[in-house]
Amino acid sequence: MSVNNETSLVERLAARFGDMLSVKVERNEVTAEVAPRDLIAVATALRDEAGFRFTVFIDICGVDYLSYGKTEWDTDTAQGESFSRGVEGQAVGRFTWAERPRPAELPRRFAAVYHLLSIEDNQRIRLRAFCEDDNFPVVPSVTGLWPGADWFEREAFDLFGIIFDGHPDLRRILTDYGFVGHPFRKDFPLIGNVEVRYDAEQKRVVYEPVSIEPRVLVPRTIRNDADLDQARAEAADRWREN
């Protein structure tokens, strides 16, 4: 998508939807934020109206903004021979959304993100709808507009716990029906909530408490690539020679 096309699309979005959309362009990509109450009306217009014609639904994904951009590992300073671990214990799973270790730059925790394509105008757009209730995240289902959204909404429900109101068959799709919690939520424990095994005597799958210790899966060190270091040194030598 060219810059001119992006600008034109942003202008058309502003003229058509006004305050219903908050539009921005980053990395040559257009993102429009919409409230859940306006999602269906906006999506219908984007699909059907001339100047948009986003008839192709690409996908839907869920996002959990808990601890967005934060980690408990300190990789900027070093102690001894390796990078030190943060001492404040700010890893995901050790705090709630309200107590997250960051400024409240994002007003909501969960969002549903939609990617659409206009073949007629060769343009793409990203819609983002923040769920209004962090404890019970809900957005309308778009399966009535794009039937292909069916399994994508089920996936976001399964992994993030986002409810898609109006979905014809909203149930788990990747985890089993007895699974506890939503594994892509940032506060979901990395060790899970239960263990599953097949019991030969009972001839069925049984659930048991987790037997492994909690852990944080973040690299302890940052290592520079030796080849890149060598390439930088050679480039510096050539620059000095010239």
Residue pairs with C-beta under 8 A, 6 or more apart in sequence:
1 28
1 30
1 122
1 123
1 124
3 28
5 121
5 122
5 123
6 25
6 28
6 30
9 30
9 123
9 125
10 23
10 25
10 30
12 51
12 52
13 21
13 23
13 30
13 32
14 21
14 23
16 45
16 49
16 51
16 52
17 32
17 42
17 45
20 34
20 35
20 38
20 41
20 42
21 32
21 33
21 34
21 42
22 32
22 33
22 34
23 30
23 31
23 32
23 33
24 30
24 31
25 31
29 124
29 126
30 123
30 124
30 125
30 126
31 125
31 126
31 127
31 128
32 42
32 125
32 126
32 127
32 128
33 127
33 128
33 129
33 130
34 42
34 127
34 128
34 129
35 129
35 130
35 132
36 129
36 130
36 131
36 132
36 138
36 139
36 140
39 127
39 129
39 139
39 140
39 142
40 140
40 142
40 144
40 145
42 127
43 114
43 127
43 142
43 145
44 145
45 52
46 52
46 54
46 116
46 125
46 127
47 53
47 54
47 55
47 116
47 145
47 146
51 121
52 118
52 121
53 118
53 119
53 120
53 121
54 116
54 117
54 118
54 123
54 125
55 117
55 118
55 119
55 120
56 116
56 117
56 118
56 119
57 114
57 116
57 117
57 142
57 145
57 146
57 148
57 149
58 115
58 116
58 117
58 124
59 114
59 115
59 152
60 112
60 113
60 114
60 115
60 142
60 149
60 152
60 153
60 155
60 156
61 112
61 113
61 152
61 156
62 110
62 111
62 112
62 113
62 155
62 156
62 159
62 160
62 162
62 184
63 110
63 111
63 112
63 113
63 128
63 160
64 109
64 110
64 160
64 184
64 185
64 186
65 106
65 108
65 109
65 110
65 111
66 92
66 97
66 100
66 109
66 185
66 186
66 187
67 90
67 92
67 95
67 100
67 101
67 102
67 186
68 102
68 106
69 102
70 90
70 100
70 101
70 102
71 86
71 90
71 91
71 218
72 85
72 86
72 88
72 89
72 90
72 91
72 94
72 216
72 218
73 83
73 85
73 86
73 216
73 218
73 219
73 220
74 83
74 84
74 85
74 86
75 83
75 222
77 83
77 84
78 84
82 220
82 221
83 220
83 221
83 222
85 220
88 101
90 101
91 216
91 218
92 186
92 187
93 186
93 187
93 188
93 189
93 190
93 214
95 101
96 187
97 109
97 134
106 130
107 130
108 130
108 131
108 132
108 134
109 131
109 134
109 137
110 130
110 131
110 134
110 137
110 160
110 161
110 162
111 128
111 129
111 130
111 131
112 128
112 129
112 131
112 139
112 156
112 162
112 164
113 126
113 127
113 128
113 129
114 126
114 127
114 128
114 129
114 142
115 124
115 125
115 126
115 127
116 124
116 125
116 126
116 127
117 123
117 124
118 124
118 125
129 139
131 137
131 138
131 139
131 162
132 138
136 163
137 160
137 161
137 162
137 163
138 162
138 163
138 164
138 165
139 162
139 163
139 164
139 165
140 164
140 165
140 166
141 149
141 153
141 164
141 165
141 166
141 167
141 168
141 170
142 149
142 153
142 164
143 149
143 150
143 153
143 164
143 166
143 167
143 168
144 166
150 167
150 168
150 169
151 173
153 164
153 167
153 170
154 167
154 169
154 170
154 171
154 172
154 173
155 173
155 174
156 162
156 164
157 163
157 164
157 167
157 170
157 171
157 172
158 172
158 173
158 174
158 175
158 182
159 174
159 182
159 183
159 184
159 185
160 182
160 184
160 185
161 181
161 182
161 185
163 170
164 170
171 177
172 179
175 183
178 207
180 193
180 194
181 188
181 193
182 188
183 192
189 210
189 214
190 214
190 215
190 216
190 217
191 210
191 212
191 213
191 214
191 215
192 210
193 210
194 207
194 208
194 209
194 210
195 207
195 208
195 209
195 210
195 211
196 205
196 206
196 207
196 208
197 205
197 206
197 208
198 204
198 205
198 206
199 205
199 206
